[in-house]
Every structure is written in structure tokens, then in C-alpha cells.
């Protein structure tokens, strides 16, 4: 059973729900931070959605949050966000040029 600290970075197209992370088989993920920085020329509206493995029901970690130009926020504010095998984390921003930086721990359950 190994633990690995990892990160993902994404700058999704405007108004497009984009998969940021899917938890691998036999793994539990502990998200430590999802830092969002708005480098666009206008404020943006953010949505962060988690889907349970094989489920189409959206579970919102954040929905409709406005983020001003040249500002950042941490979606989880340092509170661990646990995801299980097959769970998916998706992101949406109303503007392009918005960076999502995900830091997480993967715990191998084999």
C-alpha cells in the first residue's frame, strides 16, 4: 500500500465542463487543495462538481461562485475532500484563461 502526492493542472475552455481528475482503480484520493486563479480580463463564474463512480448525479463542491480578475481562491479551504475509486471531479469556468491547480494524495488500497 503506497501513498503518492500528486497534482493536476488545467486551463479549460470557457463554459465547458472539463474532467480534472478521476480516481484510479483500487485507490482512495484525499484532495488537499484546489487552487483557482482568474487570469482572464473579466470576472468568472466557477463550478466544481464531483460525480460518484458510475453515477450521473452532480454533487457540487462549489456552484456559481464569482471570482474577480487577477484573484485566486482555494475551493476546499484546506479541508480534506475524500474521493473513492472511479469518482470524477469536473470543473467549469465561464471565462477562459482560468487555472485550476489540484493537489491530492492517492492511497493505493491493494
Secondary structure, 3 states (H helix, E strand, C coil): CCEEEEEEEECCCCCCCEEEEECCCCEEEEEEEEEEEECCCCCEEEEEEEECCCCCCCEEEEEEEEECCCCEEECCCCCCEEECCCCEEEEEECCCCEEEEEEEEEEECC
